[in-house]
Amino acid sequence: MSVARIYSVGTPYNGVELADIDFEQTADVMYLAHIDHAPTKLLRYGHDHWEFATVTFGPAIDAPSGVSATASTPNTDADNGGDAYFPQPATYGVTAINAETGQESRLSATSTATNDLTLKRNSNTITWAAVTGADRYYVYKSDNTQDFGYIGSTDQLSFVDDNIGPELSNGPPGGQNPFSVAGDYPSTVTFFEQRLMFARTNNRPNGIWGSKSSDYENFDTSRPLKDSDALALGVVAGRVNAVNQLASVSNLLALTSDSIFKIDGANDDGYLSPQQVRARRQIGRGSSRLGPLVVDNVVFYRPSVGESVRTIGYTFELDGYQSSDVSIFSPHLMRGFSIVSWAYCQEPDSIIWAARSDGKLLCFTWEQEQQVWGWTLCETDGKVESVCAISEAGEDRLYLTVRRVVGGVERVFIERMAAARWNDRELTCFLDCSVSFFLEEPQTVFSGLWHLEGRTVWALADGAVVRDLTVTNGTVTLPSTTGPSRNVTIGLPYSTLIETLPLILPGGANVGRKQQLGEAVVRLINSGPPLVGPSENKLYQLKARGSEAYGEPDDLLNGPYSFSNESHVSESTSLVIKQDEPLPLHLTAAFLEPNVSNPG
């Protein structure tokens, strides 16, 4: 049995606030947004070293200190009584540059020198103190009351201005933090085009902000604006459009309470910049606060009104985005409920797992290129409250928080869905709330099952199914008929039930007529023998034991298997497949042959 230790770290959030936290991750830094808290980041320094920190916005490199401008005036036009000497003030500021990160500091405190630089040999010398991490320094100048403009750079700690004209189109960055006080804290975060994007504050529910390009914690701007500067805009169209979520695909999508907007640049290449950014309404069905899921090039979201799941995808024909309802064939699974948490497991089966408001777990299989999709309801004896997906060993594993009653006490469990890929049936796990033991020496007594105290559990012991064991003092004992085992999984049993839709022959030849299921064929891959039949109360074992040795578990089934049905007359033909045992069931196809009565 694997061993793990819980690592805890204090957070700035209360438990009731967790559902409203939005987050986005880059490497070992996760940015967190909550409308009642200043933007925060979770930093991972090691397996047992994590920290929460409030984001300090601005460049990481300090501005130079001790800036001093000194006038040198060897030429005052003394030969002409100073008639041509007309001194004017020039104000200077310096920024520090980190060549490795490309960051430029904010402008230093300024210093003014009064001189007539139009006369030969006159100059102003600017000096400053060294900055840790700086490779170069940019010098900016303001003549009289003008804006600051760039006049040069140096890797030294001084610079001489001998009447250099400032480049006013290239000004220094100015400090800016749009999220400095309560009311201005954002509630939504994502990444797009090398920018950290925030949206929706109490004071500006329709506001969207983007960091400087490739500088996520820097929202500074220059005067005049540069393409790499931070940006801000408001989404306005018709009704109130609170930005509930942001989604990053080929464009930035703003999922508001009323509509879906595409955020793009107004220039030809479409890149966002503070001078060219626009919001265009695409879809009139707004979004809830549930975070969207991006699967390939499609965005899944829960609408702000209604009980459905919709997608957003770009279509060439419209040259824009359109929305589709992917729950339209299973409305009964959504009616009266909402999705409170969901996650996408890309490998190996491309599945969206969704926790429903009543604690049931929904499974949505999505294979876009094959146009295959459908919903499944998964039930347990507890309530699933939240889910997330984590990539492990080449596949995506689902983690769940599940509220269960054990020994009359309600407890919350962190559980992990078993691996979908396996090589040996003895190592499979098809039991709920289970624990697996992989031992070097076989044994019959297994402990550490306090979370199942008093419950009736099943086990898979070296591939054999063991039924109806009771957990006492956190322990179960395998029966003597099973004997000591090395690879054992113990947990709560569940059933897998598949029922095909009623078969309709071409032209509807069997609709409304008496019929019965004749021969059926199911195609299986590495499956335990299931029960099959025309209805749930008429099920029969698909395959009896064949060449397996006595005492050995049944072999797994691979290939097509036929089933001849007994007489069961109805007005539709369906096939039910059920797996009651903790064994795999992988059904790839079902073929039905109905016997239809002649019209009389």
C-alpha positions, 0 to 999 in steps of 0.5 A, spaced: 500 500 500 502 506 498 504 511 503 503 519 503 503 524 508 499 530 508 502 537 507 498 543 510 499 551 509 495 556 511 491 560 506 488 567 506 481 564 504 476 562 508 472 555 506 466 558 504 470 562 499 474 557 495 468 555 490 469 563 488 476 562 487 479 563 479 486 560 478 491 560 472 498 556 473 505 557 470 510 552 472 510 552 479 506 559 480 499 559 481 495 566 480 489 566 484 483 571 484 477 572 488 473 579 488 474 580 496 482 579 496 488 582 493 491 578 487 494 572 490 499 567 488 501 560 490 508 558 490 511 551 490 519 551 492 519 543 493 514 538 495 514 540 502 515 547 501 509 552 499 507 559 500 501 564 499 503 571 497 500 577 495 502 579 488 506 585 488 505 589 482 511 592 478 517 590 475 522 586 479 528 590 478 529 597 482 529 604 480 536 607 481 537 611 487 541 618 488 540 621 481 544 627 480 544 632 475 550 637 475 551 643 470 558 644 466 558 651 463 565 653 461 561 657 455 557 663 458 558 667 452 562 672 456 566 675 450 559 678 448 557 680 455 553 673 455 548 675 450 547 668 447 547 665 454 540 663 455 540 657 461 534 653 461 532 647 466 532 640 464 530 634 468 533 627 468 530 620 470 534 614 469 531 607 469 535 600 470 535 594 465 535 587 466 538 584 460 536 577 462 529 578 463 528 584 459 525 588 465 525 596 465 524 599 472 520 605 473 523 612 473 527 614 478 527 620 482 528 626 478 534 631 478 534 638 474 540 642 472 539 649 469 544 650 463 544 653 456 546 646 452 546 650 445 552 653 446 559 649 445 562 645 451 556 646 455 553 639 458 549 636 464 552 630 467 547 625 470 550 620 476 546 615 480 547 609 484 548 602 482 542 597 482 542 590 483 541 586 477 542 591 472 546 590 466 544 597 463 541 604 464 536 608 460 536 616 461 530 620 460 530 627 459 524 633 460 526 640 457 522 645 461 515 642 462 515 637 456 514 630 457 520 625 458 523 622 452 529 617 451 536 620 450 541 614 451 543 608 454 549 606 458 552 600 462 556 606 466 553 610 472 554 616 469 551 619 462 553 626 459 548 630 455 551 635 451 544 637 448 541 631 446 534 632 444 529 627 447 525 622 443 518 624 446 515 618 442 519 613 447 517 615 454 519 611 461 514 606 464 510 609 470 507 606 476 500 603 476 496 598 480 489 597 478 488 592 484 490 596 490 484 597 494 478 593 496 473 594 490 478 593 485 480 586 486 479 582 480 475 575 480 477 572 474 484 570 471 487 567 465 493 567 460 493 570 453 498 572 448 504 572 454 499 577 458 496 575 465 489 577 464 484 579 470 477 581 469 471 583 474 471 587 480 466 590 484 467 597 482 468 595 474 464 588 473 465 589 466 473 591 466 478 587 463 486 588 464 492 585 461 499 585 464 505 588 460 507 583 455 511 577 458 511 581 464 505 578 468 506 582 475 507 588 471 501 593 469 505 599 468 504 604 462 508 609 458 507 616 456 505 615 450 503 608 450 507 602 447 505 596 444 508 592 450 504 596 455 499 594 460 492 594 457 485 595 460 478 595 457 470 595 458 466 590 455 459 594 453 453 592 449 446 592 451 445 590 458 450 589 464 455 585 462 459 582 468 465 578 466 464 572 469 470 568 466 475 569 461 477 563 456 484 563 452 483 560 445 485 563 438 482 569 441 481 571 448 473 570 450 470 574 455 464 570 458 459 575 461 453 574 464 449 576 458 453 575 452 460 572 449 465 577 447 471 576 442 477 580 445 482 582 439 486 587 436 484 592 431 490 591 427 492 586 421 495 581 425 490 581 431 495 582 437 492 585 443 495 592 445 493 598 449 492 602 443 488 597 439 484 592 443 476 591 442 470 587 444 465 584 439 459 580 441 459 573 438 454 569 442 447 572 446 447 566 451 451 569 457 455 564 462 455 562 469 461 563 474 463 556 473 470 556 470 470 554 462 473 548 460 477 548 454 478 542 450 482 542 443 479 548 440 472 548 443 470 552 450 465 548 454 461 553 459 455 553 463 450 558 461 447 564 466 440 562 465 438 555 464 440 548 465 444 545 460 452 545 458 454 549 451 460 549 447 463 555 444 467 554 437 469 558 431 466 556 424 469 558 418 462 559 415 460 565 420 467 567 420 466 567 428 464 563 434 457 559 435 454 556 441 451 549 441 447 545 446 451 538 448 446 536 453 440 536 448 440 529 448 440 528 455 436 533 458 433 529 464 440 529 467 440 537 467 433 538 469 433 541 476 440 541 477 447 545 476 454 543 475 458 546 481 465 543 479 468 539 473 474 537 470 477 534 463 481 528 463 484 528 456 488 521 456 486 516 455 479 517 454 477 524 453 472 525 458 469 531 462 467 529 469 462 534 472 460 534 480 452 535 480 449 540 485 445 534 488 452 530 489 452 525 483 457 525 478 456 526 470 461 523 465 461 526 458 465 522 453 467 527 447 471 525 441 470 531 437 474 528 430 469 522 431 463 526 432 462 521 438 459 524 445 454 522 450 453 523 458 453 518 463 451 518 470 455 515 476 452 514 483 456 513 489 453 512 496 456 519 498 456 526 495 461 528 490 462 536 491 468 537 487 473 534 482 480 536 478 484 533 473 492 531 474 496 528 469 500 522 472 504 517 468 502 518 461 494 519 463 490 524 466 487 522 473 481 525 476 481 527 484 474 528 487 472 530 494 466 526 496 462 527 503 460 520 506 457 517 512 461 512 516 459 510 522 454 515 523 459 521 522 459 525 516 466 525 513 469 528 507 474 524 503 479 526 498 479 520 493 482 519 486 479 515 480 483 509 478 488 508 472 484 507 466 490 503 463 492 497 466 496 491 464 494 485 469 487 484 471 490 483 478 492 490 479 485 493 476 481 497 481 473 497 480 471 498 487 468 505 490 472 508 496 477 503 495 484 501 498 489 497 494 495 493 497 501 490 493 505 486 497 511 482 497 508 476 501 501 474 501 496 475 507 489 474 509 488 480 514 488 487 511 488 493 516 487 500 515 480 500 512 477 505 518 474 509 513 469 503 511 468 501 518 462 497 519 461 497 511 460 491 507 465 491 502 468 486 496 475 485 494 479 483 488 484 478 491 489 476 485 484 477 480 478 473 484 472 476 486 471 476 494 464 478 496 460 480 502 466 482 507 465 486 513 470 491 516 471 491 523 476 495 527 478 497 520 480 490 518 477 485 514 480 477 513 479 474 506 475 467 507 479 460 507 476 459 500 480 465 497 487 464 501 492 469 502 493 474 496 498 479 494 495 484 490 488 486 493 483 491 492 478 492 497 472 497 497 464 498 496 461 495 490 457 498 484 454 496 478 455 498 471 449 498 467 449 500 459 442 500 455 442 501 448 437 506 445 431 502 442 433 500 435 429 503 429 430 499 422 430 503 416 424 507 414 421 506 421 419 499 419 419 496 426 416 502 430 409 501 433 409 493 432 410 487 436 418 485 436 423 481 440 430 481 441 433 475 437 440 474 436 445 479 439 452 480 438 457 484 443 464 486 442 468 486 448 475 488 450 479 485 456 472 485 460 469 480 465 463 476 463 457 481 463 450 480 464 446 481 458 439 481 456 433 485 453 431 488 460 434 489 466 430 484 470 431 479 464 439 478 464 443 472 463 451 471 464 454 472 457 459 466 458 460 460 462 467 458 464 471 455 459 478 452 459 480 456 465 483 451 471 479 450 477 480 455 482 483 460 477 478 466 475 475 467 469 479 469 463 477 476 460 473 476 454 476 479 447 472 479 441 465 478 439 460 474 443 453 472 441 447 472 445 440 468 443 435 471 447 429 468 450 422 470 448 421 477 450 416 481 446 415 489 447 414 495 442 421 496 442 428 492 441 434 494 446 440 490 449 442 491 456 449 490 459 451 489 466 457 488 470 456 487 477 463 484 479 469 489 480 472 487 473 473 491 467 467 492 462 470 495 455 464 495 450 466 497 443 459 495 439 453 492 440 449 488 434 441 487 435 437 483 430 430 484 432 424 479 430 418 484 428 411 481 427 407 482 421 402 487 421 395 484 423 
